[in-house]
Amino acid sequence: MKFSRMFIPTTKETPSDATLPSHQYLIRGGFISQSGAGLYDFLPLGKIVLDKIRAVVKDEMDKSGANEMLCSFVTPMSFWEESGRNLTMGSELLRFKDRKSGEYVLSPTNEESVVNMVKNRITSYKNLPLNLYHINTKFRDEARPRFGLMRGREFLMKDAYSFHASQECLIKEFKNMEEAYKRVYTRLGLDFRIVDADSGAIGGSGSKEFMVLANSGEDTIVICPDCDYGANIEAAIRAKKVVPNWQETTNTPIAQEKVLTQGMKTIEEVSNFLSTSQAQSIKAVMKKAVYEDKTEVVVFFVRGNDELEETKACNAVDALELVDASEEEIKESGLVAGYCGPFGLPEAVTFVIDEELKDEVGLVCGANEEDYHFTGTDLSTLKDAKYFDLVAVQEGDTCSCCGGKLEYTKGIEAGHIFQLGSKYSSAMDATFLDENGKAKPFEMGCYGIGVSRLVAAVIEQNHDDKGAIWTKETAPFLVDVIVSNAKKDEELEAGLKIYEDLKALGIETIIDDRTKERFGFKMSDFELIGFPYAVVVGKRLSEGFVEIIDRKTLEKEDVEVSRVTQVLFEKLKA
């Protein structure tokens, strides 16, 4: 392709709302243009990159044994009503009516559509397992679309759905998809980490995320440098903290006692007054849980020096979301802010205790009475208490796998795989006959890759202050032949010869043959756009030399014209 024939509207201006490097360079480099809030058009260069990533994803999915199909982007609302997600997806689900008042949605994902596709068509265990995938447009009506392709409303996604006769078969395909995803990200040249994750609105009992490591990532990942453990902060676990109770350390008999703590509402104030550590107390976090048909104030109890992880807490009470409870709502529930504990709570109040506190003795907690706390508590005496993992893992906590110290890093979610079980097949009455002739709901898995998001993720991991640096598998062109002065016939002819020779070797090449642009402008475009290599045809052509520039290192190398194609071929195949 010739620069002079291609639509590449580069610019020096950075959009005012572009804070991430990928957003800035994709706009400035002429890859995408914004058409609306969270809506982007792919320009020619961007479409090439998108298609390259799509091709890698398709190739690995085909190799994995999955079948490609294509669901409609518009889905009848009736599908979502069957599964119940019309109520749980919230305002991200864009709903509309056609001219006949039929209700539809723009699909953010396609579990319901694929279940409907398979339902009554696969009727026997003999036709299982089956994995169906497509690469299609999705839409989520994000409240705050931002970061360019990272959090847009419309995006391209590869989503796959597998159907099985047993849990064992599902797990086998889950592992197959995990290996396929590893190959995708490795081929794209990305540094990534597989982490345990929360299943969120998709549901299911097990899920893993594929995180592209980048300082600009939205997700906090907990990793262990001493082993392979990794998890999203929402799903991270740790080895149980062992904290000696203060009565044992002071040789005081353990017995529950109510202590006056007038005006002391915080963990810090009470701990200082009693000369205990914050870890030797129980913290109460009050939230309002939102359900389909009601709201209620709920209480979560964690160790005093821990923090509540809200996604875990939300899952613990099976709520749609948790929001802050007002002082008035707390009082109406019979709770005493600042003095709340698990002993003597009003009967109607729902509460959950972090599982690490189960059967703990000697801890300090609120007495559910103004100005009083309990010491010497024994949690084993609580009847019908619900325990759940509620804490946000902190840096320095102990890894439950190897005993190492856990660390935080940042990542970009670029893929997510789920074990759905029979959640959707049961809801939509999609069954098959097992080997005994008994009707059973399908065991299902689903597997997603954000194809358009990966366009941005590559840049987030590969850029400098000059522009993007594409990996070999994702670059729109591998080599940019820059003719320093295209008005000089000898330079243009030499550039065209190199260009044709590179193409003959199967190397994707673009030639900057623009006559109206100066050499400095052409170099700036090369650095901004991020082609892996440039060949500069300029001053030393008369001596029989051209210059090769490595975009990643910006190192320059003078090479004889007669050898340039072979040198580049070797570099690109390395």
C-alpha angles and dihedrals in degrees: 000000000000121000089222091060099043131085104236108149101188119180140186092218118100115211111249093234095047108105101154122074091234092054092047098046097041089055097039093043093054096247099121140007128204117243099173143339105321091350122118136180118215111229120206097279092044092049090053091053092045091051092048092054091044090052093053091049092048093047094053093044091052090048090051091061098253121143119233117226134151128238124202113264088222114065128192112249088229090074090057092046089055093054094039093235092118084080100038103043092066125190094338087078107086108215128189143162128233125222090279092052092252111155120234142162135214101243117249088177135352113229092122095046094052094045087053089049093054098035112109090001098076104046105155137056086232089075094053145138103047130170120193124185141173137181106224147145117278132188131206118174096227113197091218111022108192146143094056113256091001095076108010126145097234119045144154115251137176108219125178131187126198129198125205143175094222144023090244091058091048092053090050091055091044089059090045090055091047090057092046091052091050089056092049095054093040091053090049089057096243131150103226143163130210111224138179111254146186114259094223120180092346091066131199135124103272137028142164130201127212108220124196103213113237135143090232094056118129094217125079111219125198112214138172114224090202098057141011096273116132135156141165110258087248092063104025120129133192140193111278115272113242109213121173111226116244095238092058092049091052095041090244117148113251109245129141111253133174111232129193109242100167114195092355108127104152131076089237094053094048093044092051091048094050095037091237131131119254088242088065092064139070120239121210118212114190120203138166111241116212117211133175093265107018149013128226140173111252130185127221120196121205135160113286096249094044129088126226115249102217098205090054090046092050090052091048092063095031092236128157089232144336123236133178115278118226123235089250093052090049092052092046088056090057094249126138111219112225093017103058121133138159094255117085098003118164108273095239095055117105112220137173128197124209109256093235089067095057111131092356116154134201098031126142119236142158117283094216088245128102112265096004137105133180123235127191095033124176112207092190088074092064113106123216093359115162117226125197138158101268108155131104106233112239131211109269094032115132120265111241091212104052109358095251125137115269122233137194125238134165128248145172116232105234100160140015131191125193140193099217099177112194097322096118100027092053093047092050096039094241107160143160133199114256125213089280093052092252120140113241133172116250120260104231142196130188129201128191136187122185099225098179091040089057089062087065095037092059090058094044087060097036118045144093134199091284099055147279125342109202122205116239093256094050104036115117087223127005097214132033111201104205115200102203094207112011090186088072107085095209093054094046092047092049091047092050091049092053090045093053093044092052092049090050087058090054094254114143104236139176124194121213098217096156112144098192097054125081123234093253091055091050091051091050090052091050091052094043096047093043107222107177094239140017129199112205115205105195147101099358095051089098087060091049097256137117129184127245116204123196106215094205096054099018087224115155128215129186111222132180112256091236091057103039098097093049093047092051092045090055093047093050094046093048 
